[in-house]
Amino acid sequence: MKRRPILLGIVGDSAAGKTTITRGLTRLLGPERVTHVCADDYHKYDRAERARLNITPLHPDCNFLDILELHLERAHYGQPMLKPVYDHSTGSLVRPEYVEPREFVIVEGLLGFHTPAMRQFYDVKVFLDPPEDMRRYWKIKRDTTKRGYAPEQVLAEMDRRESDSRDFIRPQREFADIVVRFHPEGGVGSDQADGHLNVHLVLRPTIPHPDLTYLVNGQAAGIRLELGRDCGRPVEFLEVDGNVSREQATQLEQAIWKHLPDLRPLGADQFGDYNDGSEVRHSDPLALTQLLITYHLLRAYSKDSPIPFARPVAALSRLKSVPDESPLEAITKQ
């Protein structure tokens, strides 16, 4: 039987780092093996319409979430889709594109974990949770250098979106298998704000993580693994300092690489990069985060995951409306 695609969901607020994480994962897995879906493409309204309706793209009512659910289902079963496209540079909705799922499908956006129907199709769920002042710093830098906004416009729009961020974006954190928080040691405005960011990872037992217990005993400089609780649930916390030595970072990388026999190891300079304005910088904590997520994707892929003979969920849900018929009779009539 044909192997089904492995789906990764990456959710976070605007400018939380979703594209940066996705770029590194694509490099690690190989672009020919990855299909990238941006959930922003499912906006109902273009930029002018949103302004007229006084609605932000973070609100569920501003997005075709039912279509996104259907497309996640199709991707899960390895079926193609006609995906809408939103052009961030112009704020307009443009011609849709035909997308065929490859071995790995990365779905990143604002509301990817909003409904139970969406969440059931992911093999791995990641939420990006930078400190709010860090995210605002990143968004101002991105939107002024790449999207032509003035800083005052960016700040005003973020203030307008805050209630939707609070009500719809941040609550999705609780559904993630891995929560990622990049943060500077000295806070925004310090020398670390543009590089050498620390990373704090919440590893929930909803998926099995690689054995890194040697870190508990050795407490390698710049890397720490501790047991704790998050939202009242037991978790592991993995901390990697931004100034971790190359030797210690390599030790952790090798500990993860040994769990990836189906992937050719890349050099440390081949992933873990991010854009800082017009410059490209490297971050060992970012590289290690991308490598850990890749481990989970390869682990899911290595399991026997053929496409099952199953009626799509959307069709099965309609059976509830025909109680006098048997399920087989109802399906054959559709």
C-alpha positions, 0 to 999 in steps of 0.5 A, spaced: 500 500 500 502 507 498 505 510 504 501 516 507 504 523 508 506 525 515 503 532 517 507 537 521 503 543 524 506 549 526 502 554 529 504 561 532 502 568 532 504 573 526 512 573 526 513 568 531 518 564 527 514 559 523 517 560 516 524 560 519 523 553 522 519 551 516 525 553 512 530 549 516 526 543 516 525 543 508 533 543 508 534 537 513 528 533 509 530 535 502 525 540 498 523 534 494 520 530 499 516 536 503 510 540 501 509 546 504 502 549 506 501 556 509 494 557 513 494 564 511 492 562 504 485 560 507 483 568 509 476 569 506 478 577 505 483 581 502 487 586 506 482 592 503 476 588 505 478 586 512 479 594 513 472 595 511 469 589 515 474 591 521 476 584 522 483 581 523 486 575 520 487 572 526 479 571 527 476 564 525 471 568 522 476 571 517 478 564 515 475 558 511 477 554 516 472 548 514 476 548 507 482 548 511 479 542 515 478 538 508 484 539 505 488 537 512 484 531 511 486 530 503 493 531 505 492 525 510 490 521 505 495 523 500 490 526 495 491 533 491 488 539 493 486 546 489 489 550 495 487 558 495 493 563 495 494 569 499 499 574 497 502 578 503 506 583 499 499 586 496 494 583 501 490 580 495 487 573 494 490 570 487 489 564 483 489 558 487 494 552 486 494 545 485 498 541 490 500 534 491 502 532 498 509 529 498 512 525 503 512 530 508 507 536 509 508 542 513 502 546 515 504 553 518 499 558 520 495 562 525 489 557 526 492 550 525 490 547 531 483 551 532 478 545 531 479 538 533 478 536 526 484 539 524 488 537 530 486 529 529 490 529 522 497 532 524 502 527 526 506 532 530 504 539 533 509 545 534 507 551 537 512 557 537 511 561 543 516 567 543 515 572 549 511 578 546 516 583 547 520 579 542 515 577 537 513 585 537 521 586 535 521 581 530 514 583 527 516 591 526 523 589 523 520 584 518 514 588 516 518 595 515 524 591 511 519 586 507 512 589 507 513 596 506 510 599 513 512 604 518 513 602 525 507 606 527 503 602 523 505 595 525 505 597 532 497 600 531 496 593 528 498 589 533 494 593 538 488 592 534 490 584 534 491 583 541 484 581 543 484 576 537 491 573 539 489 572 546 482 569 545 484 565 539 492 564 537 495 563 544 490 558 547 492 553 541 499 552 545 495 547 550 494 542 544 502 542 542 506 536 542 512 541 543 512 548 545 518 552 542 520 559 546 526 563 543 528 568 548 534 573 549 538 572 556 538 580 557 531 581 554 529 585 548 534 591 547 540 587 549 546 584 544 542 578 544 536 580 541 539 579 534 542 573 535 545 568 540 538 567 542 536 561 548 531 556 546 526 553 552 523 547 549 517 544 552 517 536 550 510 533 552 509 526 553 504 526 547 509 523 543 516 519 544 522 524 545 529 521 543 533 519 549 537 525 552 537 523 559 545 523 559 544 531 559 541 530 566 547 527 569 552 531 565 549 537 565 553 539 559 555 547 559 549 551 556 544 545 555 539 542 561 534 537 561 529 537 567 523 534 569 517 539 570 510 541 569 506 545 564 499 547 564 499 542 570 501 536 566 508 532 567 513 534 561 521 535 560 524 542 559 530 542 554 534 549 555 539 550 550 543 557 551 545 561 545 552 562 547 552 554 548 559 552 545 560 548 538 563 542 542 556 541 546 552 543 541 555 538 536 554 533 542 547 534 542 546 534 535 550 527 534 545 524 540 539 526 535 542 524 529 543 517 531 536 516 531 535 518 524 538 513 520 534 514 514 537 521 513 544 523 511 547 528 516 548 535 514 553 540 517 552 544 522 552 550 517 547 547 513 541 549 517 539 553 523 540 559 519 535 565 520 534 572 516 536 578 520 534 584 516 539 583 510 543 579 513 543 571 514 545 569 521 546 562 524 543 559 531 545 553 534 539 553 538 535 554 532 539 548 529 538 543 534 530 545 535 529 544 527 533 537 528 529 535 534 523 536 530 526 532 524 527 526 529 519 526 530 517 527 523 522 521 521 520 517 527 513 517 524 515 516 517 519 510 519 513 507 522 508 502 518 503 508 515 500 506 509 494 509 507 488 506 510 481 504 506 477 509 510 471 513 508 473 521 509 471 524 516 467 529 512 463 523 509 462 519 515 459 525 519 454 526 514 451 519 516 448 521 522 443 525 518 440 518 515 439 514 521 434 509 518 439 507 513 445 502 514 452 505 514 453 501 508 447 503 504 448 511 506 455 510 503 453 507 497 448 512 495 453 518 496 
